[in-house]
Amino acid sequence: MSTLRNPILPGFYPDPSVCAVDGHYYLVTSTFEFFPGVPVFHSTDFVHWEQIGHCLTRPEQLELAGVRASQGIYASTIRYHDGLFYMITTLVQDPPYWGNVNFYVTAADPAGPWSDPVVIEGAQGIDPTIFFDDDGTAYYLGNLRPYPDRPSSARHIWIQKLDIAAGRLLDEPHVLLTDGAVHNAHTPEGPHIYHINGWYYLLIAEGGTSHDHAISIFRSRELFGPYECNPRNPICTHRTMRRPAAIHSVGHSDLVRLANGQWWAVMLASRPDGGDYRILGRETFAVPVCWEDEWPVYSPETGRVEFSYPAPDLPPMKLVPEAACDHFDALEPGLAWNHLRTPEGQYWSLTERPGYLRLYGKKNTVCEQGNPAMLLRRQQHMCADGRTVLEAELPEGTQAGMIAWMNENYHLRAELARRDGTLILSAVRRFAGADEELASVVLPEGTGKVRLLLEAEYQFYNLYYGTDPDRYKVLRLHCDGSHLCREAAGGFTGTYLGLYCQGEGAHCDFDYFEYKGKE
């Protein structure tokens, strides 16, 4: 018997949503300030997932200029109806969420291309869903903050008829919930509706996205309610467990019926690594679901999200593992790579020097809000190695190197720089917007290729370098990386590893980037 292992998407893949189409399963997650937006994954066995594209790949679809860390694209929902896939989401641009843009894009093929956005004027709040009732009528479902004087406390779950062709709200909005399962529950959000066996089920997240996160469900015979609360709510949570529990912060779920009739749910959760740190961010997990008394029961054998389950009874999917090393021999960066915000200008090339990634330094640095010359990929294991070889043309005052990234105020850099005519390699820890140089070495003038190795060991990082092909030297051991998490840096994202070049007139060629998880 095969096994489903959690998380099914390790690393920063929060707020999952899933839909089923003719024995194929498609899953999306949120991406906040990173570009392209909203990755799309495909599976036929619900165990192995392959990224097939992104929903938001063009600047005209997604403009992130001015968006601060952990704003941008929030929870997304994917649905299929009448030959089209719909991905609906929120672009968050200010903290109280009054300036949100709720929109959807469509595609006949979930691998893309996806359409330009259809903006839903008047749609308040975050976490939208499109619900298609049995007669094909479309409805917009989301959450809103009804009281301007209490933006952090009160939220409502609401629904309104939607003209799906025009993206226009029709008739009047209906408030379905003013609380969660608990009176005055914290942040009821992430709503989804399903019509199953004559019942409308309203699934929500509540309790915030940290240790008190939870999943609750309600039902009604009528779409607009009233909705009764499941007496077992919350139907899935780890809030009753210790903070360092191996899996915590369970919430924000979506239900799906598989081709064999089995029910499963996806949700976000986190794995603390060596303490109350979530360096990998919020990840995507899956659990089996059964039904009792016409209510869903998550992970019915234990009531908890486990690290493994017997796999769904589906034909196994043959998946070619992603290559550990990117030799930069394609014409465009692979699907694993992200930019910080929407790219401004062409600061990268895979053709200028074939077989290399060339980054052209920009005035905007990695320590400023904006769009620096940087490419990032998710750290997906608590213990992992990132390796590269770089050759840099660095005028005075410019830099290039490898980075472990949370945001512009919290990160760790192995940085090659030109200072007073001298080539210096430094280990730099950035905490709360201030740089601390942990170690540095002077490299001989005329140094060509520099090999860099960043080794993650839970909340610590070891940095090595080499100027010959035979061995590495220590740059700095046991760099404290505990700031690369929400608990220190705030926000909703996770750690990335990446490559960067900064300063006008500089450019850097990276021969490859190799990522290997060691768990």
Buried (B, 14 or more C-beta within 10 A) or exposed (E): EEEBBBBBBBBBBBBBBBBBEEEBBBBBBBBBBBBBBBBBBBBBBBBBBBBBBBBBBBEEBBBBEEBBBBBBBBBBBBBBBEEEBBBBBBBBBEEEBEEBBBBBBBBEEBBBBBBEBBEBEEBBBBBBBBBBEEEEEBBBBBBBBBEEEEBEEBBBBBBBBBEBEEBBBEEEBBEBBBBBBBEEBBBBBBBBBBEBEEBBBBBBBBBBBBBBBBBBBBBBEEBEBEBEBBEBBBBBBBBEBEEEBBBBBBBBBBBBEBBEEBBBBBBBBBBBBEEEBBBBBBBBBBBBBEEEEEBBBBBEEEBBBBEEBEBBEBEEBEBEEEEEEBEBEEEEBBBBBBBBBBBBEEBBBBEEBEEBBBBBBBEBBBBEBBBBBBBBBBBBBBBBBBBBBBBBBBEEBBBBBBBBBBBBBBBBBBBBBBBEEEBBBBBBBBBEEEBEEBBBBEBEEEBEBBBBBBBBBBBBBBBBBBBEEEEBEEBBBEBBBBBBBBBBBBBBBBBBBBBBBBBEEBBBBBBBBBBEBEE
